[in-house]
Amino acid sequence: MQTLDGVQNNIDKIAMLFPNCITERKDAKGKVSLAIDFDKLRQELSSEIVEGREERYQFTWPDKKKAVLLANSPINATLRPCREESVDFDNTQNLYIEGDNLDVLKCLKETYLGKVKIIYIDPPYNTGNDFVYEDNFAESTADYLANSGQFDEQGNRLVTNSESNGRFHTDWLNMIYPRLKVARDLLTEDGVIFISINDCEIENLKKVCNELYGENNIVADLIWSNKEGGGSSDSKLFRIKHEHILCYAQNIEKVNIIGTPISNAERYKGEDEFLAQRGPYYLQKLGMGSIQYSESLDYKIEAPDGSSIMPADNNSGKKACWRWSKDKFLKNKERGFVVIKKDTSNMWTVYTKQYMNCDNDGNPIERTQRPMGIIDEYSSTCLLYTSDAADE
């Protein structure tokens, strides 16, 4: 079975946007096929006349074009089931695949194109001691053995990528680029990919992902404290106890992360007649000198003794305003969301009740907070992800 031809698929997409940029050409065998007129396409995408190789911002390296072609080229391969090595083959919903990961990704596109919500990969860190796949399968066995003399368990050829190699970063980029490019095609519109890496290639990995997934689709650079004790001696000056987990989205506008339990739950101690519906609460001043002043939020509130309370009265004379509009204040006062009492200075102070289980409009909520970008528990994390809206 031949997998999807990525080049032809890309040509079809461009043809829908710029039909005038499609031409015909003959391949080496004389077969006529559609192709892109890149001179016309460059002109369509520029407001200036584009001629030659002008200086422009770009991220490139030797053989990058080959890496792009490798990602787009089809393969003649198929997945073969191993029933004798499987557990409950007919009913399981799990799939474990052995083989070259680039070939496997291309095979998966046939069934899972745009259907995978989460991808996690742990590629070689390019420390000089690991290996990267050499994807040029055209060389002979003799040439390969002279080059490295090593195979992996599936018989795939491997080369050691040492720092003495002048192509130290290039070899790694040529390995990672096509795999991340094909992986992107598998993601749903609200899908995300997590990639483990350390400091050796974090900068290059970000640049590759920015190009393939878009700079605006970075979700987070999560810092993972992955070592116990005093840390490693990877740095000459500091003890290194962390690695990175880069997270990118197919479309960040479609992604939601389920929040973690709030860290200040103990402050919700107050109880009233609405406990069963709203839960416990804590008091927060309605007058806040830290918010930007607005005349519409600067109004009098009547105290229990008939005197008037102004927002500045609770902010040491500083010009301030309330957090709520007058209409919202009157409405929420009737609904039991407001407390007016004297503070420790014997001054009338206006408070709002912040309930655990509902917002200030009375809508039921589950109070959560955004997950931290630092995973500080050794080899332990809990990151929940959903495509459905999550309350903060």
N, C-alpha and C positions, 0 to 999 in steps of 0.2 A: 504494500500500500504506500503510495506517495503522499506525503503530507502537503499542506497548503503552501503554494508558491507565494512567499511574502513579497517578492518584487512585483509580481503581477497584481497582487492585491493592492499594493501602494499605488501602482499606476492607475488602477481603476478608480481609486479615491481621488487622485489628482485630476483625472479626466472629468469627474463630476464638477469640480470647482473651476478648472481651466481647460476646457476642451480644445482651445487653440494651441495649447502646449503639447498636444499629443501628435506624434508623427509615426511613420513606419520605418523599419530598418530590417536588414537581412542579417541573420546570425551567421556563424562560421559555416553552417551547413547549407546556407542559402535559403533558409526558411524565413518568410516575412512575418514580423510580429510588431505589435505596438510598442512604442518607446516614447520617452519624454524629450522634448526639445528644451534642454536646460537653459539655453540662451534666452528663449522666450519666457521660461518660468522665472528666471532671475529678474527679467525686466518687469514681469507682472508683480513681483514681490518688492519692488523698489520704486521710489518716487524719483530716483536719479538714474542716469544711464550707468549701467554696471558693465564695466569692461575690464577684463583681466583679473589678476589677483590683488585687489586693493586691500590695504590693511583694515582689519575689522576684528572685533572681539570674537574669539573662538577658543575652544578647548580641543586640542588635537595631539596626536602622537604618531610615530611611525606605524604604518599598517592599520590605521584606524578604518580606512575605507574597506580593507579586507574583513575587519571585524563586523562592519555593517553588512557586507555581502554575506558573511557567514551566518548572521542572524536571519537574514531574509531567504537564504537558499533552502529549497526543499530537500528532503532526504527520502530514500527508499527504505523504510523501516516500519515495523508494526509491533505492538505489544503482544507478547505471548503469555497466556495464563499458565500458571504452575499450580494445578489443582493438588498435586501430591504434596506440595510444600505449604499449602494454605490451610487455614482453619475456618470451617463453615463458609466455604467459598461462595455458595449460592445466596447466602443471606447477609453476609457481612457488608457493612458500609464503608469499610476501610480499604485503602489501596496502597500497597507497598511495592515499589518498582525498583529493580536493580538494572543499572546500565549507565552509560554516559549521560550526565544530567542535561546537556544541551540537546542531545537526540531525544531524550525523554520529554523534555519541555515541548519540543516540536510535535511529538506524537500526541501529547495531551491537548494541543491546540485543536485537534480534530474533534474532540468531544467537549472540552472545557473552555473553549474560546469565550471570554467575557463572562465566565460563570464562577470564578474562584473569588471568595471574599477576603481571605487572609493567606498570605504567603510568608513563610519565615525561611531565611537561608543563612547558612553559616559558612561563608566561603573561606578559602585560604587567606590568611592575614598578610602574606608576603613578608614574613619576618626574615627570610633568607634561609630558613630551615625547612619550610614546607614545600609543597609541590604545586605546580599549576599544570592544567591540561595543555598539551600542545596540539592544537586543532588542525595542523597541517598533516593530514593523513596521506598525503601524496608521496612522502619520502619512503625510501625502501627500508626494510628491516635492518639491513646492514648499516645504513646511514644513521638510523635511530640508535642502534646499539652503540655506535661510535659516539653518539651525542650524549646519551645518558645511561643506557643499559638497564632501565627500570620500567616495570609495568605495575599497574594496580591490580586489584583482585579480579576485575572484569577483563583484564587484558588490555586496557587502555594505556597508551604510552604517556609517561610522565617525565618531566624534566625538572631538575632542581633549579630554583630561582634564587641564586645567591647574590649578595650585594656586589660582588666582583663582576657580575654580569652587567655590561653596559646597557642592557635592555631591561634593567631591574623593574622599573615601573611599567615600561611598555609591554612586557610579557604579561604582567598581571592585568593591565587594562584590556589587552586583547582577549584575555580569558573571561573577564567579568562582563564586558560590554554586551556581547551577543546574548548571554544568559539573562541579564537583566532586561534586555530589549524584548526577548521572547516572553519572559515572565509577565511583563506589563500587559501583553495581549490576553493573558489568562484572567486578569482581574475584572471583577464586576465594576460598574460605574462607581459604587460606593466601597470598592475594595481597597485594601492597604497591603503594603509589603514591609516586613521588618528584616533588617540586614545587620548581622553582628560583624563588628570590625574593631581593630585597635588603632593606635595612633599611626601605624606605618602607612596606611592607605586611606585614612579617614577623609583627607582633603580631596584626593582623587575620586573617591567613591561619591562624595557629595557632588562633585562636578559632573560625573557620569549620570547620577540620578537627576540632577537639575536639568540635564539635557534630555534625558529620556522621559521623565515624569513631569518636568516643569518646576521651576523654582517656587512657584506659588503653591505647589502641591506637597511641600515638605510638611509633615505633621509634627515631628520632633526629632531632635538628636538626644536620645535617652542616654544618660550616663549610668552605667551599671557597675556598682562596687562588687566585683567578682572574686575578690581574694580576701581571705581572712589574715589575721596577724598583722605583721608590719609592712606588708606589700612586697613587691618584687624590686629587683635592682635593674629594671629595664632602662631607667634613666640614670644619667651620671650624677644628677643633682637632687632628684626627688624620688621618693618611693611611689611607684605606680600601683594603684589598687583598683583601677577601673578600666573598662572597655566601653565601646559605644554600641548602641543599637539604633541605626537610622530607620526612621519610619516615613514612608512616602505614600500618598494616596493617588488613586487613579483620578479622582475628582474630589478635592478636599471639601467642596461645598456640599457634597452628598454624605460626608462621613460624620458620625457622632461617636464619641467615646463615653461609655458608661462611667459616671463619677464614682469615686470611692467614698466610704462613710466619712462624714465631717469630723474634723479633729477636735472640735470644741463642743461636743454634745453635752458635756457636763454643765455648761452654762445655762441650759434650758431647765430651770428648777421651779419656775413659777407655775402655779396651778389655779384654775378658776372653774367656773361652771361649764366651760366649753372643753374641758380636758378630754372627754371621750372622743370628740370630733377633731379638735385642733391639736391636742397633745399639750405638753408643757411649753412654757415660754420664758423668754428673758426680756428685760426692759432696755430700750435704746432711746436716747434723747431724740426728740423731733427736731430740735434746733442744732444745726451743725455748722460751725464756723469754717469748716474745711471745704464745703461745697461752694461752687461759684454763685455769687450773689445774683438774685433775680427779684425784681420789684414785685412780681406777681406772687412770690412766695414769702413776701414780707407783710404780715397782717397781724392784727391783735387776736389773742385768744383769751377768753374769759376764765379766770381762776375761780375755784369754789367760793371764795369770799367776795366775788364780784369785781375784784381788781383785774387789770389787764396785764397780759404777759406778752412781751415782744421777744423775738428770737435773740436779739442782742443781750437780753437779760441773762442768758445762760452762756454767754461767750465773752465775759469780762469786758463788755463795752464794744467789742469788735463787731463791725457791720456784718450781719449774718442774715440768714433766712431759714425758713422751715424746709424740711425735705418733701413735704406734701403740699399740694395746692389746698386752698381753703375748702373747696368742694369735697375733695378727698378726705380732708380732716373731719369735716362735719359728718360725712357718711360713715367713716370708720369709727368715729366716737359713738355713734348710735349702735354700731355692731359690736362694741366691746373691745376695740383694738387700741383704745387710748386710756392712759392713766395720767392724772394730774395730781401731783403731790409735792410737798416741800422736800428739798434736798438737805444735805448736811449743813448748808449755810443758811438754812431757813428761808430759802427762796423758792417760790412756786416754779416747778419744772414740769414740762410736758414730755411724756414718754409714750412710745409706741410698743405694743406687745409683738414680739417676733416669735411666732409659734413654730414648733417643730414640724407639724404635719400640714400646714397650709400657708399660703402666701398672704400678703396684705389685702388681697381682694377676696380672700376666703376660699380660693381654689386649692384642692388637695394636692400636695406635692410630697416628694421624697427628697429630703435635703441631702445633697451630695456635694463633693468638691472635685475639681479636676484632678486627675492623677498627677503626681509629682514627676517631673522630668528626671529625677535622680532616684534610681533604684538602689537603696542603701542597705538592703538585707542580702547578705551573701547567698548567692545561688537561689534566691527566693524572690518571686515577684507575682503580683496578681494584677493583670491589666485586662479589663473587660471591654469588649468592643461590640457595637451594634450599629445597624443602619437606621434604627428607629430613633426618634427624638428622645433625648434624655434630659431630665431636669437637673439644674445646677443647684 
